[in-house]
Amino acid sequence: MVRMRARIAETEDPAASRRKLSDTVAFHVTEDEERRWVEPRLMHLLGLADPPPGERDELFSAWRCFFERIAERGTTLMVFEDLQWADPGLLDFIGSMLEWSRNYPILIVTLARPELADKRPGWGADQRNFTALHLEPLPNAVMAELVEGFVRGLPAEGVERIVTRAEGVPLYAVETVRMLAGRGVLEPSEDAYEVVGDLGALEIPETLQALIAARLDALTLEDRSLLQDASVLGKSFTVEGLAAVADRDPGDLEPRLRELVRKEFLTYDADPRSPERGQYGFLQALIREVAYSTLSKAERRRRHLATAHHLESIGDEELAGIVATHYVEAHAVTPKGPDAEAIAARARDWLTQAAERALSLGSPEQALAYAEQALSITPEGAERTSLLERAGEAAARAGATDRAVTFFAEAIELHRGRGDPTAAAFATAKLNRPLGVLDRRSEGAERMEVALEAIGEDGDDLARAQLCSGLAETSLYLGFPNRALAWLELALPLAERLGHPELLSETISTKGGALFNLGRHREAAILVRGALELAEETGSLQLLADAQMKAGNLYYEDDPKESLRLMLDAARSARKAGIRVIELVSLANAVEGAIDLGQWDEADAALAQLEGRELPGYTRDGVALSEAMLIAWRGDLERATEMLQSMAPRVEAAEFIQLRTWYFRARSVVRLLGGELEDAFVDAIGAIAPDPTGINSPLAAWGGARAALWLRDAMKVREALTMMERLSGRWMEVARTTVEAGLAALEGRMEEASVGYRRAIEGWESLDTPLDLALCAIDMSTLIPDDELTADVVARARDILEELGAKPLIQRLAASTRQPVVTETS
């Protein structure tokens, strides 16, 4: 499609191709920065440039952007034929168009045989605005009309015989007519055929394959051999390619090819817009399949090798997968021995190149298939270990996590067996990612420590940096920030000395998270800002999105609105880069932040963007926790409680400590709104205790303090304040001021309480967090109902809560009355 839009033929030289593509991109993508981002990724798609920075999703995003800009000029139709043959990467790209480009006037039509369902069951069914049309066999009456319109003067008996044998398949009827034309019984006349000979008994083969085979048998030996040569090349081919396989002069082939076009075995592409213009192709794919099936093993071997040698001579990296396939096919029909080993070596070389290109084009499933093919013909040795690692990388990117673990683990054992601890260390660092996805982080940490010990302090710096960085991240996930910090102090100097900006940015961000969890929040914020600046310098959208997401996580207790902005920025950066995981996690975090800020319309909008998306496990749980809280804030406490109960077993079994603290924080909110104040306080403490200065602790402490205030339990309030003292930031200072004012009221220090609440209200107004202001008003109406300030704030709070539709809080505000003060409980 890109070639056709740019009028680039497949045989065009690279310089002309680059010029045409640049002109086309400039015409459709008019914004300079966007054009500089899109063009190199389209160049790589056509094999005209090396892979640009970024993962596959950023490639997909740039390619989508090109078609979206075309669609801005008018409704755009994209037709994908024979999709049953598509590699998974193409299917994923089409899926990404449906998911991400749904707001553009783009109509996508996919045509496929039923075998597509084997690759992608329910293809398209989970998409909006989806229509499926299954082609059923045509009724006999319609088939008869087709045959009679195709052949004038055909006797009724002949029509009936063709229709009966065709069983509703138009191609069968058409091939029958072509068979009769080949016998000289029919001749073309304008737009149809006419009967010019004796039909005789009209013997028609029983299957479509047999029918096509009969047509091939009727050809001369030369023409049949030519079609067999062409069948090895593929559905379409150049005259030069066919000449190389047939060992003939291209000029000698043209008359024969034109004759085969006339006999309706082949077609000729004369469309000036087509990338395949000047090429020939089989009229039906089934003709090629039947022609190929008539070749003996020896004939296939010779032709596949001839094709591979011809394609190698072209020197086009786009052809790596095709060259590899020809060598694989030749190897499959070669007897064991030196020849087979030599062909296997060439096949491995091209399969490796094909896997690398597939990975660079965002098709990890295809890369995995190539790598596994290569492994099947690779003996033990260094070459096998590199293939295992490549297969592991492809499997990890394809989401085949268990297989990735298997490949990396085998590679590690082979490296160790060969006495190469450094290679084993690099493979172990790669293994850590899929182990983390499987929530087997403890196993990953053990493996990395073993690998680190094996290479020693004088080992490869990059290997040590990657292992230490991985151990730090794993320790943080497991709830050991001090341990993470120790590993980071080893990783950071190595990353800086190596001049590795990506590793440095990731490691600095991890250090920010570790410091945050240790209560050193301002220091963490400064570090994360630095990581954000470093990510901007690298120009990597992936690093930028990741840094924005981590900064957003750490900013809440200082500036909740800035935190939400960063989360939404991270989602936008990730969407542009096509990094689905970061986009989804950022949106999930934005949902929670918007709920806590009282910006519930924004929370609904983020939830709508997440609807129908496939979410990673802990992100899916996090979104469910946020939804449960939002549902509870709006008054459906029963449903919120049921949601939490259904999640409890899964959350309690998770190694990911932040998910557990998130769960207890959410349950604390639901119980608080349901009036279960004792349980709400216990859950808040349960969220804080495993990770006292962690990411969920500020809001958990805020909620726990509120439960204690509404209980009028000064001891519990002090316990919550002790938790808050470990935390810092502008928002946390105002929250602490609010709770301290409530404690003063509980203890009868009313003037001090009034002054404290006045400061708190000013703070909430400055931060512009209306839900926090409303919660402060409920505290005041509960503890100092007669204060002049209280009446004014309660009126404002009522407006806020009614606009939000926060039914439980509206009811509590209305029910707030003067009650005896309880200063201490045991």
N, C-alpha and C positions, 0 to 999 in steps of 0.2 A: 504493500500500500504506500509506503514511504517512497519507494523507487518510482512507482507510477506517478505519484503526485509531483515528484521532482523531474520526471521524464528521464530517468536514468536506466539504461539497459544493463542487463547483467554482465554483458561483455564489454561495457564501457571502461575506458582506462581510469585509474584512480584520480588523476588530477581533474579530469573533466567531471567526474562524479562528485568530487568535493565542491567544485565550483557551482554545479547545478543545485546541490543540496543547500549550500550556503545561501544562494539566491532565493530558494523556496522558503527556507526558514525565515529569512529577513522579510519576505513578503507577508507571511502569516503571523510571525511572532514579532511584534513591532517594538516592544519594550526592551531596551538595550540589555539590562541585567538578566532578564528572563531569557533572551535570545542567547546570551553567552553561556547560560546554564543548559539550555535545550540542545544547542547545535552539537557539542562534542558527544553527547549521549546518542544522538541520531547517527553521527559519524561512526561511532563504535558499533551500532546496530548493523550498519551496512559493511562493517569490516574495513572502514576507511581510517580508523584511528584506534589507538590503544585504549584500554578501559579507563574511564575517568574515575576520580575519587568517589567513594560512596558505595553502598550496598545495592542489591538488586531493586529494592523498593524505590530508591531514588531514580534508577533508570526508568522503571515503570512510570514514575511520576512525571519525568521529563517527556517520555513518549506520549503519555496521556495529554500533557499540556499542549503538545503539537496538534493533536486531533481536536482538542477543545478550542484552540484558536481558529482552526479551520471551521469548526462548527459555529463560531461566533459570526461568520460571514453568511451562514445559512445552514439549514438542516443537512446533516451529513449522514450518509449511509455507509456502513462498514459490513462487507459480506465475507464470511469465512467459509470456504467450501471444504468438503471432505475432512471435517473436523475430527473424525475418528482416528485420523493419522497424526493429529497434532501432538507435539510433546507437551508435558505438563506445564512447562513454562509459558507456552502460548495460552493454554487454558487459564492459567493463573492471571495472565495479563488481561485477557478478556473479562475475567471475573473482576479484576481491579477497575476496569472501565465501567462495568455495571455498578460497582460499589461507589467509586469516587467521582465519576463524571455524570452522575444521574441527573444533575441540574442543567445539563447542556442538551441542545437538540440533536442528539446522536441516536440513530437507529442501528442496532447491531443485529444482523441476521446470521445465524450459524446453521449450516447444512451438514448433516452427518448421517451415517448409517447407524443402526441400533447399537453397534459395538461401542459407541461413545459411552453408553450407560455402564459399560464394564469399567471404564476409566473414571467417570464422574457420575455416579448414580444421582438421579434427580437434577441433572444439569439445568441450571437456570431457575429451578423451581423456587429457590429461596430469595429470588430477586423481585423487586417491585416492577410493575408494568411488564410482566413476562407473559408471552403467549407461546404455547407449544402446538405444533401441527404435525401429527403423525400421518404419513402417507400410507393409506390402505390400498390393497389391490383394487384396480378399476373394475366396475361392473362389466359384464359381458357386452351389454348394449353399447357402452362407451368405447370398449375395446374394438367392437365391430366398426363403430363410426371412425375410430382412429385408423384401422387397417384399410377401410374403404376409401378414406381420404388420402391415404398414403399411396395406394395402388389402384389406379383406375382400371376398370374392366376385370377385376379379380372375381371369379365365379363365387357364388354364395357358399358352395361346398369348401372352397379354399379359405374363404374368410372364416367360416365356422371352425375349420381345422386349426388355423393359426390361433384364433381366439381361445379355443379349448386348451391347446397346448401351452399358451402363454400364461394362463391362470391369473390374469389381471395385471401382469408385469409388462408395462409398455416396452421396456428395453428388449424383452424376449421377442415381441412382435417385430420390432424394428430390425433386430439382428436376423430374424427369419427372412425379412424382405431383402436385406443386404446379401444373405446367402443366395437367394434366388437370383438377385442381380449378378452376383459373381458367376453363376452358372449360365448366364446369358438368357434366362427366362424372362427377366424384366429389364427394361431400359429406362433411364431417367428422361423425363419430358417436362420441361419447365419446372413446376414446383412439386412434382409427384413422379411416380413410376407408372409405366404402362406394360401390360402383358404382351410379350412379343414371341413367346415360345410355348411349348407344351408343358404344363405343370406336372403332368404324369401323376404318380401316386402321392406326390407331395410328402415325402418322408421327412419328418422334422425331428431332430435329436431331442431326447427327453429333457435334458438340462441345458441351461444357458451356457455353461462352460463347454458342453459337448457341441452345442451349436456354433460357438465361436471357433472351437477346434476344427470343426468341419469346414468353416470358412478359411482357416489357415491352411488346411490340407489342400484346398483347391488352388492355392497360389503356386507359382513356380518355386523351385528350390531356392533360387537366388533371393526372391522377395521374402520368402518365409525365413531364410537365414538372416536377412537384414532386420526383420522384425524381432527375431530372437536376440540379435546384437543390441538393438535399441531397448529391449525389455530389461537388460542389465543396467542400462544407463539411468532409467527412471521413467516417470510419466511424461516428462518433456526432455528434450535433448537438442544439442547443437549438431550441425552437420560435421563440424570438426571433431566433436567427441565420438560420433558414430564412425567416422572414418578411422579414428585411432583404434577403436575396438575391432572393426571389421578389416583393418589393414588394407584400406582402399583409398583411392584418391578422392577428395571431397567433390571434385567436379563430376566424377563418374556416378556419384550417388544421387545428385539432384534429380535427374529424370526418373529414377526408380522411386524416390520419395514422393514426387509429384503424382506418380501413378498410384501409389498407395493412399495418397490423399483422395484421389478420384474414386478409389474403391472403398473409401470410408473406413480405412483402418487407422489413418493418421489425420491430424489437422495441421495447418500452418498458421502461425501467429503473425499477422501483418499489421496489428494495431500499433500505430506510432506511439501510443501512450504506454504500451505494455513493456515491462522489464524483460519479457521473454520474446520480444519481437524478433523475427527472423529464425525462431526455433520451431522445430516440429514437436508434436506430442501425440500420444495415443488418443484416439477419439473417445474411447472408454477405458477406464482403469482395468476393467475386467479383461480386455483384449491383451493388455500387457501381462497380466497375471497368467493367462492361459499360455501365451507365447513363452514366458519364462519357465513354466512348468514342463514344457516339452524338451528342455535342455538336460543333457546327461551331466553327471558330476564333473567329468573332465572338461566338458564344454563350459560349464559354469565357472570352474576354476580359471581357465584361460581368459575368459571374457572379464571376470571380476578383476584379475590382475592387470589386464590391459586397461580397463577403466581407471583403476587406482593410479597406474603410472601416468595416464593422460591427465588426470585431475591434479596430481602432484606437480606436473609441469606448469600448471597455470599459476601456482603460488598464491592462491587466495585463501586467507584464513577462514573465510566463511565456509569453505568446503571441507574443513577438518573432519566433521562428523560423517560426511558422505564418503570421504577417502577411507576413514576408519572402518565403516560398514562394509566396504568392498573387500578390504583385507580380512575382516572377520569372516565374511562369506567364503572367501577363497580358502582360508584356513580350515573352515568346517568341512570342506570336501577334499582336503589334501591328506593322504595317508601319513602316519607318523614317520618321522625321520628328519634329516637335516633340512629338507625343503619346508616342512611344516614348522620347524623351529624358526627358520629365517622369516617366514611369513608372519608367525606369531610376534616376532620382535618388531616388525614394521607395524603390525596391528596395534601393539601396545603403545608404540610411539604416537600414532595418530589418535588412538583412543584417549591418551593422556591430553593431547592438544585439544581434542573435542570436549573433554570434560572441563578443561580450563576455560574454554570459550563459552560453554554452556553456563558455567558458574558466573562468568563475567556478564552474561546476558540475562541473568536472573532466572535460570532454569535449573535449579539444583537437582530436581528429580531426574532430568535428562543427564546431568553430570554424573549423578549416582549410577544411572544405568550404564553409562560408558565406563566408569571406574570399575563396576562389578564385572562387566565384560572383560576388561583388561585383567582383573584379578583371576578370572577363570582360566586364563592362558599364561599365567605368570608363575614361574617356579619360586622357591624360597630364595631370599637374598635381599640386598638393599633396595632393588627396584620394587619388590613387593611391599616393603614397609612404607615407601613413599606413596604407593597407590592406596594402601590402607588408610593413610592419613587423609589423602584426597577424598576417598570415599567417605571417611568420617566427617569431613567438613561439609561435603555435599549432603550427607544424611542429616546433619545437624540443621543446616539451612532449610532442608526440605521438611523438617518437622518429624523425621523418622528418628526420634531421639534414642530409642533403644538400640537401633542398628548403629547409630553413631558411636554409642558407648562400646559396642562390640568391636567395631573397626579400630577405634583408638586403643582399646585395651590390647588387642592382638598386636598392633604396631609397637606398643610399649614393650611387650614381652619380647618381640623380635629384636628391638633395639638393645634391650638388656642382654639378650643372648649373644649378640654380636659385640658386647662390651662397649656400647656407645651410650653412656649415661646422659650426655648433653641432648642427643636426639630424643631419648626417652623423656627428658625433662620438658622439651618443647611439646611433645605429644601429650604429656600429662596436663600441661597448661590448657591445651585445647580440649582435653577430656573433661576438665572441670565445668565447662559451660553446660554440656548436656546433662551432667550429673546434677547440676543445680536446677535445671528444668524439671528433672525427675524428683526433686526434693531429696536428693541423696548427698547433701552438702557435707555431712560429716565424713562420708567416704571420700569425697573429693579432697577435703582437707588432709586426710591421712595420706592419700596418694601423693599430694603435692609436697608434704613434709618429707616423705621417703625420697622423692625425686630430688628435692633440694639438698638433702644430706648426701645423696649419691654424687652430685656434681661438686660439692664442697664450696668453700668460700672463694676459691680461685677459679671457679667455673665460669662459663660463658655469662657475660653481664646481662644480655637480653633475656636469656633463659631464667636467670635468677630474678630479674625484675618482674617478669611475667608471673612466675610462681609466687613471689612475695605479694604482688598485687592481688593475685587470685586468692591467696590465703587471707589477706586483709578483708577483701569483700566477703568471703565466706564467713569469717569470724564475725563481721558486722551483722550478717543475716542471722547468724546463730545466737546473737545477743551478747557478744564478747567484745565491746568497743576498745577496751584496754589492749587486748590481744591484737585487734585489728591495727591499732596505732603502732604497736611494736613492729608489725610486719611492714607497715607503711614507711617507717623510718629507714627500713632497708631498701624498699622499692623506689622511693622518690629520688634519692641521690643517683641511683643507677639510671633511672629514666631520664633525668636531667643531663647526666654525663653522656648518655647515648644520643641526646638530641632527638628524642622520640616524642613529638608533640601530642599524638593521640594517647599514648600510654601515660604521659605526664598529666594531661587533662583528666583522664579517667581516674588516675591515682589521687590527684588533688581533690577531686570531687568525693572520692571515697573517704579521704581524710576529713573532709568537712563533715560528712555523715558521722564518722567516729567521734569527732570532737563534740558535735551536737549531742550525741547520745551520752557523752560524759559530762554534759552540762556547760560546756564551753561554747555557748551559743553564738556570741558575737564573733569570736575567733572563727567559728565554723562559717558564719555568714561572709566574713571577709575572704576566707579561702574559696568559698563557692563562687563569689564574685570574680575572683581571679581566674578560676577554672572557666567561668563564662567568657571572660575576655580572651583567654587562650583559645577557647573553642571558636570564637569569632575570628581570631587571627588565622586559624588553620583553613577557614573557608569550608569546613565540613559541616553540612547541615545535620548530619547524625550527631556529631559531638555537640553542636549548638543546641539541638533539641534535648539531648541528654542533660546538658548543663542547665538549661532553663528549667527542666523538670526538677532536678535536684535542688536548685535554688528556690523554686516555688515551695518545695517541701519544707525548707528550713526557714522561710520568711514569715510564717503565719504568726508566730507569737510576737513579732515585731511590727508587721504591717500586713494584716489579712488581705486587704485589697490588692496590694502589690503581689502577694503570694498567688492570688487568683489570676491576676494578669499574667504572671510568669507561666502558670500552668496552661492558660489558654494560648499564650505565645508558643510554648513547647508543643502543644497539639498542632498549631498551625505550621511550625517549622517541620515537625515530623510528617505532617500531611504532605507538605511540599517535597520533602525528601522521600516520601512513601514508606516511612519506617512505622509500620503498623503498630508494633508493640509499644513504642514510646508514645505514639498518638493516643492509643487506647488507655494506657496508664495515666497519662496527663489529663485526659478527659475524665477518667474515673476520679482522680484527685480533685479536679475542678468541681465535680459534682459535690463532693464532700465540703469543699471550701465554700461554695455558693450556698449550700444548705446552712452552714454555721454562720454565715454572714447575713442570712435572711434574704438572699437574692435567689428566691426559689424559681423565678422565671428562667434565670440563667441555668439553674440546676436542671430544670425540665428540658431546656434546649440542649444541654450537654448529654442528658440521658437519651434524648431523641437521636443524637448523632451516634450513640452507642447501640441503639436498638437494632437487633438483627445481626450484629457483628459477632464474629467468633473471638471471644476474649480468652487470654491466658488464665490459668486456674485461679491464682491468687487475685488477679484483677477482677475476674468474674465475681469472686466472693466479696471483694471490696465494694464493687458496684451494688451488689445485693445488700450489703450492710448500709450503704448510704441510702438506698431506696427504702429500707426498713425504717431508718431514722426519719426520712422525709414523710413517709406514710404516717408515722407516729405523730410527728409535728402537726400534721393535718387532721389527726383525730382517729385514724383507723388503727387503734392499738392492738386489737385482736389479730389482725392480719400481720402487723409488724412482728408481733410475738411469735406467730407461727413460722414466719420466715427465719427468724433467728434460731428457733428450735430445730428446724430442718438442717441448719448449717453447723450446729454445735459439734457433732462427732467429727466432721471433716476438719474443722478449724482446730480442735483440741489435739488432733493427731499430726498437725503440720509442724515442720521444723522452723518455718518462717515466723520468727518471734513477733514481727510487726503485725502480721495477720491476727495473731492471738490478742495482742493489745487493742487492735482496731475492733475486734469482735466485742470485747468486754466494754470498751468505750461506747459502742453502739447500743449494747444491751442496757448499759447504765442510763443512756438517754431515754430509751423506750420505757424503762421502769420508772424513771423520774416523772415522765409525762403521764404515766398511768397511776401515779400516787404511791408507788411502792418505794418509798423513800429510803428505808433501811437497805433494801436490796440494791437500789441504785447506788448508794454510797459504797457498799461492798464491791460492786462491779467496777466502780471508778477506781478504787484502790487496787483491785485486781488488774486493771489495765496499766496502772502506774508501776506496781511493784516489780515486774520482770524487767522493766526498762525505764527507771525513774526519770531520766531526762531525755527520753526518746521522743520520736516524732508525734506519738499519740498522747503523750503525757500532759501537755498544756491544756488541751480541751477536756481530757479526762479529769484533771484536777479542778478545772472550772466547773464541770458538772457535779463532781463529788462535793465540792464546797456548797453548791446550791442545794443539794439534797440535805446536807447537814444544816444549813440555814433554815430550810423549810421544816426540818425536824425540830428546830430550835435547840439543837444539841451543840453547845459551845465546845465540848471536848472534840467532837468530830470536826467542827469548823477549824479548830487549831491544828488538827492532824492534816487537814487539807491545805492549810496555810504553810505548814512545814514542807509539804510536797511542792508548793508553789515557790518557796524560797530558793529552790534549786534551779529555777527557770528565770529567764530574763527576756527583755524586749519591751517595746512600748505597749503592745496589747496586753502582755502579761502584767505589766505594772498597773494598768488600769483595772484589770481583773482582780489583782491582789488588793488594790485600794477598795474596790467594791466589797470584797469579802471581809476585809478588816473593818469597814464601816458596819457591816452586818453583825460582826462579832461584838463591836462596841454597843450596838443596840441591844443585843442579847444580854450583855452584862450591865445594862442600865446606864451606860455612858452616852446619853442621848445627844448632848451637844456635839460631842466628838463624832458620833454617828452621822449627824446632820452635815457637819463639815466634810466628813469623808465622802458621803454620798454626793455632795455638791461637786467635789473634785472628780468623782467617778463619772458623773453625768457629763462634765466638761470633756473628760477624756474620751468617752464613747462618741460624743458629738465630733470631736476632733478626728477620731479614727473613722467616723462615718460608718458605724456598724449598728444599724437600727435594731436588730434582734437582741444584741447584747444590751442595748439601752432599755428595751422592753423587759428583759429578764431582770435588770437592775430595778426597774419600777415595781415588778412583782415582789422582789425582796423588800423594797421599801414599804409597800402597802401591807406586807405581812408583819414587819418588825417595827416601823414607825408610822402607823397609819394617820396620825393626827398632824404630822409635819406639813407646813405650808408648801414646801418644795414637793412633797409626795403627791399632792393633789394635781399639780401641774404636770408632773412626769407621768402619772397614771393616765391622764387624758391623752397625752401623746402616745403612750404605749398602747392604749386601746385602739387608736387609729392604725398604728403599725401592725398589730396582731390581726385586726379585722381585714386589713388589706392583704395580709399574707394568708388568711384563712387558718390561723393556728388555733384550732378549736380548744385543745386541752389548756393552753395558756390563757385564752380568753376566759374560760371557765374558772381557772385558778385566780385570775385577776379579779373576777367578779365576786369570788367567794372569800377574798382576803378580808379578815376581820381582826379586831384586837383580841389577842389571847394572852393568858398569863405567860410571863417570861420565865423560861427555864434556863438557868445559867450554867448548870453542870449536870451531867448524867454519868452513871458508871456503866 
